[in-house]
């Protein structure tokens, strides 16, 4: 048999193999994670092109307002990304090449050495999605390709099309909400409001520091700053609340529509205003609060801050369940958010219900999203949310998107299944990045692909009727975009 016929036969065999197993030459291809024709139809026709509403992230308003241009893919990818830092440490990389001052190329090289070992971690997907979607690079990152990819990314980053604002627009972001302290001047938000680049960049009220009275010195300094920026002399709990209300009102004028709270668990101890005042004055005088004082003060302030949200018609978010800064050595040298946080196992069912019920009884329960970090609390929080819907707003009480350690393919599927089993998936406000990285927006694509594939599996298996594809398509569109737009009044 002639050699060319053998070659052609081998090519035909390979084509059949590729078609049979849906293998494409590019890893992050058009049908990535989409395992059926129904899934592909739902994604490509209904989810793919919808704008992004990133209603919770940790992007820097300053970098956005200044339209900052990163000079190195190392800074862009590894500068502050504790997700990657954890994996690099686990792979035996020295700290100077993780979060330290090591050479940019060597740090990138160390990351490239880590990537092949990260298979089945969501970062393996995210890394290659970002390479493809941001830089148009469809090669697998590994030691053999590291230098070529490093040089190409750095070359592209020098172009104006790769500034922060250009990158955000590239991903069809319509609205993004940063995370901001009540004492923040919102100077850069004001600049972005006056010099719009076509994307709404709005602040989110994150008042965690006003509850943290265990560190007396830090708390007293914070109260002084709050007094200065609010133009309120603070010498009582009433003064404190007036100062916070002034700042709350200011945030609203700057477009804020959400609050956010990072909690170990819910605080729901009984309190009186006199108790709050006594504890507040005691702490200002330098006396270390007892555990009971901390619980009472935290409970009272969390309740009163939630009342402010309700009065303003905001939505409130509660991210519950981390135990933070557990590695003393890294915390002392690198500070917080360095990859030393983990999942806590605090009980939250009784305290969460009591907290929400206290607001509901006063008709002061705002639109609320509950996020858990420990998977044991998934159904707990989903059922908790369902308990306090009152018919006033569709999807008023929400079980939030898969967060942090649960933000992976299986975690997203589990979250979607939990909200489906306990409530109305159709009213879910969808995904967010919760990220500090300007190029993390492929995570919205990741979520939408997983959502479409999950729903398609139900259609193919007969769990959902094929005759209702119009409603099913609308469900996908609403979760991807429209529910969030309506819920947050953007």
C-alpha positions in Angstrom: 0.0 0.0 0.0 1.4 3.4 -0.9 2.6 5.5 2.0 0.4 8.5 1.1 -2.7 6.2 1.5 -1.5 5.1 4.9 -1.0 8.7 5.9 -4.5 9.6 4.7 -6.0 6.7 6.6 -4.2 7.8 9.8 -5.5 11.3 9.3 -9.1 10.0 8.9 -8.7 7.8 12.0 -7.6 10.9 14.0 -10.5 13.0 12.7 -12.9 10.3 13.8 -11.3 10.2 17.2 -11.5 14.0 17.6 -15.1 14.1 16.5 -16.1 11.2 18.7 -14.7 12.7 21.9 -15.2 16.3 20.9 -11.5 17.0 21.1 -10.4 20.3 19.5 -6.9 21.6 18.8 -7.3 24.5 21.2 -7.7 23.7 24.9 -10.0 26.7 25.7 -12.2 26.2 22.6 -15.6 27.5 21.7 -17.3 24.5 23.4 -15.1 24.3 26.5 -17.2 22.6 29.3 -20.2 22.4 27.0 -21.0 18.7 26.7 -24.1 18.6 24.5 -25.8 20.5 21.7 -28.3 21.8 24.1 -25.6 23.2 26.3 -23.9 24.8 23.3 -27.1 26.4 22.2 -27.9 27.8 25.6 -24.4 29.3 26.0 -23.7 30.6 22.5 -27.2 31.9 21.8 -28.3 33.1 25.2 -25.4 33.6 27.7 -22.2 34.3 25.9 -22.8 37.9 24.6 -24.7 39.3 27.6 -22.9 42.1 29.5 -21.3 41.5 32.8 -22.5 42.9 36.1 -19.8 42.3 38.6 -21.6 43.4 41.8 -18.8 42.3 44.2 -15.1 42.6 43.5 -11.9 44.0 45.1 -10.5 45.9 42.1 -8.6 49.1 42.8 -10.6 52.2 41.9 -7.3 54.1 41.7 -5.9 51.7 39.0 -9.1 52.0 37.0 -9.4 55.8 37.3 -5.7 56.2 36.3 -6.2 53.7 33.4 -3.1 52.0 34.7 -1.0 49.8 32.4 0.9 46.9 33.9 4.4 46.5 32.6 4.8 42.8 33.4 2.5 39.8 33.3 4.2 38.9 36.6 2.8 42.0 38.3 -0.6 41.5 36.7 -0.9 37.8 37.6 1.1 37.3 40.7 1.1 40.7 42.4 -1.3 40.0 45.3 -3.0 36.9 44.0 -3.1 34.7 47.1 -4.9 32.0 45.2 -1.7 31.5 43.1 0.6 32.1 46.1 -1.0 29.2 48.0 -0.4 26.8 45.1 3.2 28.0 44.6 4.0 27.4 48.2 2.4 24.0 48.0 4.7 23.3 45.0 7.8 24.1 47.0 8.5 27.6 45.7 10.6 29.9 47.9 8.6 32.9 49.3 10.8 35.4 47.6 9.4 34.1 44.3 5.9 34.0 45.6 5.1 37.3 47.4 8.6 38.7 47.6 10.9 40.9 45.6 12.3 38.2 43.3 13.1 38.8 39.7 9.9 39.1 37.5 11.0 36.5 35.0 12.1 34.0 37.6 8.8 34.5 39.5 6.8 33.9 36.3 9.0 30.9 35.6 8.2 29.5 39.0 4.5 30.0 38.4 4.9 28.2 35.0 6.5 25.3 36.8 3.6 25.2 39.2 0.8 25.3 36.6 1.2 21.7 35.3 0.9 20.5 38.9 -2.4 22.5 39.3 -4.4 20.3 37.0 -8.0 19.8 38.5 -7.6 23.0 40.5 -9.8 25.8 39.0 -6.8 28.0 38.6 -5.6 25.6 35.8 -8.8 26.5 33.9 -8.7 30.2 34.8 -5.0 30.5 33.8 -5.6 29.2 30.3 -8.9 31.1 29.9 -7.1 34.3 30.8 -4.3 33.6 28.4 -6.8 32.9 25.6 -9.3 35.7 26.3 -6.9 38.4 27.2 -3.8 37.7 25.2 -5.1 35.4 22.4 -2.6 32.7 23.5 -3.9 29.1 23.1 -0.7 27.3 24.3 -0.5 25.4 27.5 1.6 27.2 30.1 4.4 25.0 31.3 8.2 25.4 31.6 8.8 24.7 28.0 6.4 27.5 26.8 7.0 30.0 29.7 9.5 32.3 28.1 7.6 32.6 24.8 4.4 33.3 26.7 6.1 35.7 29.1 7.6 37.8 26.3 4.4 37.8 24.3 2.2 38.9 27.2 4.7 41.7 28.2 4.8 42.9 24.6 1.0 43.2 24.5 0.8 44.8 27.9 2.7 47.8 26.5 -0.2 48.5 24.1 -3.0 51.0 25.0 -5.5 48.2 24.3 -4.3 46.5 27.5 -4.8 49.4 30.0 -7.1 48.7 32.9 -10.1 50.5 31.3 -9.5 48.9 27.9 -9.4 45.4 29.5 -12.6 46.0 31.4 -14.4 47.1 28.3 -12.9 44.2 26.4 -14.9 41.8 28.6 -18.2 43.7 28.0 -18.5 44.8 31.7 -21.5 47.1 32.2 -21.2 47.7 36.0 -18.7 46.8 38.6 -18.8 47.4 42.3 -15.6 47.8 44.3 -15.3 47.2 48.1 -14.8 50.4 50.1 -14.4 51.5 53.7 -16.8 54.1 55.1 -13.9 56.5 55.7 -12.7 56.3 52.1 -12.9 59.6 50.3 -14.2 57.9 47.1 -11.9 60.3 45.2 -11.3 57.9 42.4 -15.0 57.0 42.1 -15.7 60.7 41.8 -13.1 60.9 39.0 -14.6 57.9 37.2 -18.1 59.4 37.5 -16.9 62.7 36.0 -14.7 61.0 33.3 -16.7 58.0 32.4 -15.2 55.4 30.1 -18.5 53.7 29.5 -18.5 51.3 32.5 -20.2 52.1 35.8 -17.7 51.8 38.7 -19.7 52.0 41.9 -18.6 51.8 45.6 -19.8 49.2 48.1 -20.1 50.0 51.8 -17.9 47.6 53.8 -18.0 48.8 57.5 -16.2 45.8 59.1 -13.7 48.0 61.0 -16.4 49.8 63.1 -17.3 46.4 64.6 -13.7 45.3 65.4 -13.3 46.6 69.0 -11.0 43.9 70.2 -7.9 45.8 68.9 -8.4 48.9 71.0 -5.6 51.0 69.5 -6.7 50.4 65.9 -10.4 51.0 66.8 -9.7 54.3 68.5 -7.6 55.5 65.5 -10.4 54.4 63.1 -13.0 56.4 65.1 -10.8 59.5 64.9 -10.6 59.2 61.1 -14.3 58.6 60.9 -14.9 61.7 63.0 -12.7 63.8 60.7 -14.3 62.6 57.4 -17.9 62.8 58.6 -17.5 66.2 60.4 -19.0 64.8 63.6 -17.3 64.9 66.9 -17.7 61.4 68.3 -18.1 61.0 72.0 -21.1 58.7 72.3 -22.8 55.9 70.4 -25.3 58.4 69.0 -22.4 60.4 67.6 -20.9 57.3 66.1 -24.2 56.4 64.4 -24.6 59.9 63.1 -21.1 59.9 61.7 -21.8 56.5 60.0 -25.1 57.8 58.6 -23.4 60.8 57.1 -20.9 58.6 55.3 -23.7 56.2 54.3 -25.6 59.1 52.7 -22.4 60.2 50.9 -21.8 56.7 49.5 -25.4 56.8 48.2 -24.8 60.0 46.3 -21.8 58.3 44.7 -24.0 55.5 43.4 -23.6 52.9 46.1 -26.4 50.4 46.2 -24.9 47.6 48.2 -23.3 46.9 51.6 -21.0 44.0 52.4 -20.0 42.4 55.7 -17.2 39.9 56.2 -18.1 37.8 59.3 -16.9 34.7 61.0 -20.5 34.1 62.0 -23.6 36.1 62.6 -23.8 38.3 65.7 -27.2 38.2 67.4 -26.8 38.9 71.1 -29.5 41.0 72.7 -28.5 44.6 73.2 -29.7 48.0 74.4 -28.5 51.4 73.2 -27.2 52.0 76.8 -25.2 48.9 76.6 -23.7 49.9 73.3 -22.9 53.3 74.6 -21.2 52.0 77.8 -19.1 49.5 75.8 -18.1 52.1 73.2 -17.0 54.7 75.9 -15.2 51.9 77.8 -13.2 51.0 74.7 -12.4 54.6 73.9 -11.1 55.0 77.5 -8.6 52.1 76.8 -10.3 49.3 78.6 -10.1 45.9 76.9 -13.6 44.6 76.1 -14.7 41.2 77.4 -15.9 38.5 75.0 -19.5 39.3 76.0 -18.9 43.0 75.3 -17.5 42.2 71.9 -20.5 40.0 71.0 -23.1 42.6 72.3 -21.4 45.5 70.5 -21.0 43.6 67.3 -24.6 42.5 67.4 -25.9 45.9 68.0 -23.8 47.6 65.3 -24.5 44.9 62.7 -28.3 45.4 63.4 -28.1 49.2 63.2 -26.0 49.2 60.1 -28.5 46.8 58.4 -31.3 49.2 59.3 -29.4 52.0 57.5 -29.3 49.7 54.4 -33.0 49.0 54.6 -33.9 52.7 54.9 -31.9 53.4 51.8 -33.3 50.6 49.8 -29.9 49.0 49.4 -29.1 45.3 49.2 -26.8 43.8 51.9 -24.3 41.0 51.5 -23.0 38.7 54.3 -19.8 36.7 53.6 -19.7 34.3 56.5 -17.3 31.6 57.5 -13.5 32.4 57.2 -10.9 32.0 59.9 -8.2 34.5 59.0 -4.4 35.1 59.2 -3.7 31.7 60.6 0.0 31.4 59.6 1.7 33.8 62.1 5.0 33.9 60.2 3.5 34.9 56.9 0.9 37.3 58.5 3.7 39.2 60.4 5.9 39.5 57.3 3.2 39.9 54.5 0.1 41.1 56.4 -3.5 40.1 55.7 -4.8 38.6 52.4 -1.5 36.7 51.8 -3.0 33.3 51.5 -3.2 32.3 55.2 -7.0 32.2 55.5 -9.0 29.1 55.7 -12.5 27.7 56.3 -14.0 28.1 59.8 -16.5 25.7 61.3 -18.5 28.1 63.5 -22.2 27.4 64.1 -24.4 30.0 62.4 -27.9 28.6 62.1 -29.5 29.9 65.3 -27.6 33.2 65.3 -28.3 33.9 61.7 -32.0 33.3 62.0 -32.2 35.4 65.2 -30.3 38.3 63.5 -32.5 38.3 60.4 -35.6 37.9 62.5 -34.7 40.9 64.6 -34.6 43.0 61.4 -37.8 41.5 59.9 -39.8 42.1 63.1 -39.0 45.8 62.7 -39.7 45.8 58.9 -36.0 46.7 58.4 -34.8 43.6 56.5 -33.2 44.8 53.3 -32.7 42.7 50.2 -30.1 40.2 51.4 -27.5 37.8 50.0 -25.9 35.1 52.2 -22.6 33.5 51.2 -21.0 30.6 53.1 -17.4 29.4 53.0 -17.9 26.1 54.8 -19.8 23.6 52.6 -21.6 22.3 55.7 -23.5 25.6 55.8 -24.7 25.6 52.2 -28.2 24.2 52.9 -28.3 26.0 56.2 -27.9 29.4 54.5 -30.1 28.6 51.6 -32.9 27.5 53.9 -32.3 30.6 56.1 -32.7 32.9 53.1 -36.0 31.1 52.1 -37.4 31.6 55.6 -37.4 35.4 55.3 -38.9 36.1 51.9 -41.9 38.2 52.3 -43.4 38.7 48.8 -42.3 42.3 48.6 -39.4 41.7 46.0 -38.8 38.7 43.7 -35.8 36.9 45.1 -35.5 39.3 48.0 -33.5 36.8 50.1 -30.8 35.2 48.1 -28.4 32.3 48.7 -25.2 33.7 47.2 -22.8 32.5 44.5 -20.1 30.0 45.3 -17.4 31.9 47.2 -13.6 31.7 47.6 -12.7 28.1 48.5 -16.0 26.9 47.0 -15.5 28.9 43.7 -14.7 26.0 41.5 -16.6 23.8 39.0 -18.0 21.4 41.6 -18.7 24.2 44.1 -20.6 26.2 41.5 -22.6 23.1 40.6 -23.3 22.4 44.3 -24.4 26.0 44.8 -26.8 25.9 41.8 -28.2 22.6 43.0 -28.7 23.9 46.5 -30.5 27.1 45.5 -32.6 25.0 43.1 -33.6 22.6 45.8 -34.3 25.2 48.4 -35.7 28.1 46.4 -36.0 29.6 43.0 -32.9 29.3 40.8 -34.7 31.5 38.2 -34.4 34.5 40.6 -30.7 34.0 41.3 -28.6 37.1 40.6 -25.7 35.2 39.2 -21.9 35.2 39.5 -19.4 37.8 40.7 -15.6 37.8 40.6 -14.7 38.7 44.2 -11.3 39.3 42.7 -8.4 41.8 42.9 -7.3 40.9 39.4 -8.3 43.1 36.5 -8.3 40.1 34.1 -10.5 37.8 36.2 -13.6 38.4 34.1 -13.3 35.0 32.4 -14.7 33.7 35.7 -18.1 35.0 34.5 -17.7 33.0 31.3 -16.6 30.0 33.4 -19.8 30.2 35.5 -22.1 30.7 32.5 -20.6 27.7 30.7 -21.1 25.5 33.9 -24.7 26.9 34.3 -25.6 26.1 30.7 -24.1 22.6 30.8 -25.9 21.8 34.1 -29.3 23.0 32.8 -28.7 21.2 29.5 -28.0 17.9 31.3 -31.5 18.2 32.9 -33.0 18.8 29.4 -31.2 15.9 27.8 -32.0 13.5 30.7 -35.7 14.5 30.7 -35.6 16.3 34.1 -36.7 19.5 32.3 -39.1 19.5 29.4 -37.7 20.2 25.9 -41.0 21.8 25.1 -40.2 24.6 27.5 -36.9 25.7 25.9 -38.1 29.3 25.6 -38.5 29.5 29.4 -35.2 27.6 30.0 -33.4 30.0 27.7 -34.8 32.9 29.6 -33.7 31.4 32.9 -30.1 31.3 31.6 -30.3 34.9 30.4 -31.8 36.1 33.6 -29.2 34.4 35.8 -26.4 35.6 33.6 -27.4 39.3 33.5 -31.0 40.5 33.9 -31.7 39.4 37.5 -28.8 41.3 38.8 -29.6 44.4 36.8 -33.2 44.5 38.2 -32.3 43.4 41.8 -29.6 46.0 42.3 -31.4 48.8 40.4 -28.4 49.4 38.1 
